[in-house]
């Protein structure tokens, strides 16, 4: 499957299911693969920072 087909299917899924955006951003954040859009990259960075801050707050 080509990268274009994969992205097209992701966009179609995200339109049907708003939670798919969060799942895709989480998967990209965990695997470290860069997203194609700025919004996905920003969500990934914010999610990683949020987890780090949550762990830090709970450990003190």
N, C-alpha and C positions, 0 to 999 in steps of 0.2 A: 504494500500500500504506500503510495507516495505521500510526501509530507503535506502537499496541498489537500489531498483527500482527507487526511487525518485532521487537519485544521478545520476543514469544512464540516466534517462530522462533529467535531467538538463544538463549533458554533451552533450547529443545529440542536445539539443536546442542551447547550446552555440556554437556548431560547425556550425550549420546552420545560426545563427544570432549572430554576434559579439556584438551587443548591449545588448544581454541577460546577458553577464558577468557583465556589468555595472548595469543593473537592479537587478541582484541577489546580487551583492555587496551592493547596496544601501538598498535593503530590509533587508539584514543581519545587516547593520549598524544601521538602524532605529529600528529594533526589538531587537537588542542586542544579537542575536543568533550567536554563534561562527561558523565560516566556517570550512570546512574540509581541506582546503588547506591554505598554508602560504600566497600565493598571494592574495586570497580573503580577508584574515584577514588584510593584509597590505593595500589593496585598501580601505577597510572599515574604517580603522583608518585614512588614509589620507583624505578621503572624509569628515569625521566628523571634523577633524582639519581644513580643508579648509573652511567649512561652518562657523565654529567658528571665524576663522580669517577674513572672509569676513564680517560677522556681526560686528565684532569689528572695522574693518577699516571703514565701512560705518557709524558707530555711532559716530565717532570722527570728 
